[in-house]
Amino acid sequence: MTRISALAAALALAAAPLAAQPRLQLISHAYDNPNAAINAYYPELSADGQWVSFSSTASGFVAPGVDGFFGADVFVYDVFCRRTEIASLTWDGKAPNNSSGGSVGRSSISGDGRYVAFASRASNLVYGDNDSNGHTDVFLLDRHRAVGDPQRIRRVSAARAAGSDGPSDEPSISADGRYLAFQSAANNLVANDNSGTNVFVYDVQADSLALVSRDRDGKPAEGQYPRIDAQGRRLAFRSGALNLIAEDIVWSTTPHVYLRDLGTGSNQLVDRRSDGQIPTQGATDVDAISGDGRYVSFRSSAPDLTGSASPLTPQIFVRDTVAGTLEMITINPGNAPAPYQSRWSALDHDGRHVAFSSPSQGPWSPAGLYRRDRSNGATELLSPGHQDGSPQDSSYASISADGLRTAFVSGYGRLIPGVNAPAIFLADLRSSVPPRYCPR
């Protein structure tokens, strides 16, 4: 495979057949004004590319009189019809009594945009729910149920007999909305749990909750930042536990990344060296799992992942968990690690495309958003400035199942003429956009 670095994206594009420039669309804009940017963060794009959930502390996204909490709220944006709704309202459409999303965790959206999962400190979101635990909880919104339907929103991080005794956040939902993974420091969500922060999976259809971050003996183990695949069968997460796999892990200052098969109950070490050895250092982040559950992207500065004798700046890697191979995404044309750190990667359904943020030239240059095609090594810049085509500061990528649309945050707002504020954008590489009827 030809390997091309994000740091040399401009040279790569000059050498490879040129793809169409991405069409850029402002996502976080003022009500009825698609050119007025409003600051927002943590975009999550649905698998079909039609919906974006995000968080913001700003106002002005929706029609006057439709108010959320005076703080952070979670929103859902219709990419085609270019309009926004507040997801973090109460079951009957009233303002919540505390913040949602934002500092209490990113949101997650199902493949068709029907379900939105988010963390919230509000205690009045759910019909008849006496939520008095004083902690952040994870909620699931069914957007197909009408406002005022008692089943429109539910709290999933609730103990069966009483309120949870710790905070829950970092939701990740399967494509059909049936399975919802999240992390929680509560020790009373299931029986016999006293192991700190764990990863749980809630089965919406069965209304059941299971602790899934378990060691090789099946006992609860510490785990964070779950990422569930489209089918709800495999789950990537990060853990500092030393006994999740058959081999003992040597303690390091950074945890490792694992893949959990929810059917067999087995764990696989993701940030393992290509020769099968366990690296001496763990991973910085677990970023994404492909929709088919085969590939996991993560960030690590472990030098022995690449055979390097010197420390790395954090790089993006992708593990093929079926073939057992490891690929560094952020490498230069000479197959050497990129000299500046990259982060915030995202994977499409089959793991072919990886979107990520990386500095283009030096430590003080803007971190542009790139998409790498793992099948041929081609790398494209998704965040070109409208004045000179240079990379614009971009982060928090979320990619559609087909790999052709990517939502991200830009801190400069120089991507679209006339838009000069930090906001959420969508880069669309489709050759054409199919028409859709938008009812008023």
Secondary structure, 3 states (H helix, E strand, C coil): CCCCCHHHHHHHHHHCCCCCCCEEEECCEECCEEEEECCCEEEEECCCCCEEEEEECCCCCCCCCCCCCCCCEEEEEECCCCEEEECCCCCCCCCCCCCECHHHCCCEECCCCCEEEEEECCCCCCCCCCCCCCCCEEEEEECCCCCCCCCCEEECCCCCCCCCCCCEEEEEECCCCCEEEEEECCCCCCCCCCCCCEEEEEECCCCEEEECCECCCCCECCCEEEEECCCCCEEEEEECCCCCCCCCCCCCCCCEEEEEECCCCEEEECCCCCCCCCCCCCCCEEEEECCCCCEEEEEECCHHHCCCCCCCCCEEEEEECCCCEEEECCECCCCCECCCCCEEEEECCCCCEEEEEEECCCCCCCEEEEEEECCCCCEEECCECCCCCCECCEEEEEECCCCCEEEEEECCCCCCCCCCCCEEEEEECCCCCCCCCCCC
